[in-house]
């Protein structure tokens, strides 16, 4: 039986995804009809991004599962019309991109590279950075992306603390969880990386109180979600020197408005949400595998816990 698969994302993405998806579905041995439009009652699976025009899933009465194109699922988990399994995107290309971006910016701040790259006065300030083993890094959000970044940083010699809401274990990584663990994780973080999902519990997690717990002069790196941070509190911490620098890739409003204070603060680096992107060819393999698993009666990989919101 032919499976009807709806590509429900921004139409601008279709040319990039069409061939990789068709190839991946064929490689999994699936007889699939992949389109950007179907009568709702005929759709078996949906490849979805919150940028899609689909907001009401109720008419999709034959729908078996939704495969999210993005790692973040907060744009759909609250949709009360979605009553089928939802899988987040865990894409090797996306993961590798995040590892490269996080590692690059951690090393940049650890080595103090900005002072040498932008040095209009030609100052000769002989000050060697500490070794990685003397620069503790904390990652808030130790899921698939956090763990991949943590392992890379650990391999370079950084002492890595990974914090999550629930307990976990990883060789060579200091794992903390819960409210008390969060305090400990913040207190030792000379470089703090945010990779948490956005939920009711994590919004504004980095507020004035949390920022004050960091070592004075700590660096903040956020490729996670903009709303994890109280912008006003961060601006105050940057102005006072409590935070020496913030490298921010995600924001409450994107593109970041030109009048936003982050643009004008000398100790803020703004990157335009480029830390990690879903790569069509590797993402297509993940999607096709999950559809094949569903057809074989196996559970989806990377299934979202709708009650927790991620």
Buried (B, 14 or more C-beta within 10 A) or exposed (E): EEBBBBBBBEEEBBEBBBEBBBBBBEEBEBEBEBBBEBEBEBBBBBBBBBBBEBEEBEEBEBBBBBBBBBBBBBBBBEBEEBEBBBBBBBBBBBBBBBBBBBBBBBBBBBBEBBEEEEEEEEEEEEEEEEEBEEBBBBBBBBBBBBBBBBBBBBEBEBBBBBBBBEEBEBEEBBBBBEEEBBBBBBEBBBBBBBBBBBBEEBBEBBBBEBBBBBBEEBBBBBBBBBBBBBBEBBBBBBEEEBBBBBBBBBBBEEEBEEEBBBEEBEBBBBBEBEBBBBBBBBBBBBBBBBBBBBBEEEEBEBEBEBEEBB
